Amino acid sequence: MTETTALQDTLASIHVAVTSDPTGEVASYIPEMACVNPDKFGMHVTTVGGNDVGVGNNNERFSIQSITKVLLLARAKLEVGSELKERVGVEPSGDPFNSLVQLEYERGIPRNPMINAGAIVVCDVLVELLDDPKSDYLSFVRKLAGCETIEFDSSVALSELLCGYRNRAIINLMKGFGNIRGDIDEVLDLYYHACSIAMSCRELARTFSTFANAGSLVETGERILSPRRTKRINAVMQTCGMYDEAGEFAFRVGLPAKSGVGGGIAAVDPGHYAVAVWSPRLNSKGNSVAGFRALELLTDQTGRSIF
Ligand code: GLU
């Protein structure tokens, strides 16, 4: 049996196992996202050797939401060096992704770039340094995904703009502390559009395969990020990427990963593969129930994790 066939069989058995007893609720705080079919499930693996294996709705696009924060960080790292660390930390927050509490007593410096506050500061950096941040960012994502048809979903971005009271509070608080330099509306516009990007598991796995491949595109070998920066991005995913469930995720899955409230999770086994999974039903921490379990089964059944 080839490696690809074995992986295909593994994914097929995981698909059956995690979809037999659906639990969890679809995120409804962004009205435009509440109407997604809760029973979708897709999973896709892209290896650093360029093999692609997927199951279920792996080719259907969904809202990547917070998964975008990894890509925003990667894009910002092409523009700025260690000075970013003065404005956003790299410690887990232990608080929900949209919490304001820590920001107040830590004087507007977000704990890490994987929570909303941190990603908003990263957007502020991009707004300051790029001529056309939205189209620049979209081109960057398209390049990593190897797909020119990836788009923002403007209705999701608008829906969030209209009800994003907490994010507006977060950015105002940080502006008050001097950690936002640009215009608040411009920065939020980039943030909401970045979150609204629609991608499939196949496209996400391809995108994240660059983080599994020491910063080079799997398809062409072109270097996008240095191995050192890639290592750091993977480290931030590992410690901060799964909301305040990063410990549980390390314990059960053992891969650097980032989740989003759209029900997606992208994970990386450095030197081996990237995997993306999508199932919209979320647990109380905001992570996909079936997605989490699917990744646990994948690392259990393949016997591979970073630990
Ligand atoms: N756009 C969402 C927000 O700002 C992203 C949340 C997420 O996926 O964690 O609330």
Residues whose N, C-alpha, C, O or C-beta is under 5 A from the ligand:
A	BS01	LIG	Q65 S66 F97 N116 C195 S259 G260 V261 G262
